[in-house]
Amino acid sequence: MNMAITTDDQVVMNEGFRLPAVGYRFNPTDQELIVHFLYNKVHGNLLPSPNPVIECDVYGGNCPWK
């Protein structure tokens, strides 16, 4: 994964996703997470910012719960 520093103190990865500035912490309440991000993501609505919730297949083809 290649990264580049931009002039506004954010890191940009190859996929175009911007990481927040150093020191920024993502620490939403359960209600904020559900109301502002997850509900809208599930229903295909616009999210408050571009790509705030990245989908990732952690287990790949391996399903440890089976």
N, C-alpha and C positions, 0 to 999 in steps of 0.2 A: 504494500500500500504506500504510494508516494504522497507526500504532503508538501504544501508550500505555504509560507507565511505571507499574509497579505498586509497591506498598510493599516488596516483597521484592527489589528491584533487578533484576527481569527485565523484558524487553520483550515485550508481547503484540501479535501482529499480528491483523488481521481474521479470519483463518482459525482463530484460537485456538491457534496454535503458539507456544510460549514459547521465546524465545531465552535462552541462559544469561547470567548476570551478566557485566558488563564485566570483562575480564581472564581469563575462563575460556577454555581452549583445548581443542578436541577433537583429540586426537592419539593414537588407539588404535594398537596394533601390528596387523600383518596378521592374526595369530591371533585377537586380541580382536575385530576387525571381522568376521571370518568366523564364529567360534564364537558370539558373543553377539548379532550383529545380522543379517548377511546370510543365514546358514543358517536362522535362525528366520523371517525375512521371506519367504524363498522357500517354506518349508514351511507358512506360515500360522500359525505358533506365536506366542504372546505375546512381545513384545519387552521388554527390561529397563526401558524408560521409554516414555511415550506419544509417538508420532511422531518417533522418533530418526532415521529414514531417510525423507526426503521424496522422493517420486517426481516427476521433472520431465522433460517432453518438451523437451529443449534445442533440437532441430532442427525441431520442428513437423512439417509435411508434407514438408519438404525433407530428403532423405537424401543427404548429400554423398558417401557411400561408393558410391553407385550410378552 
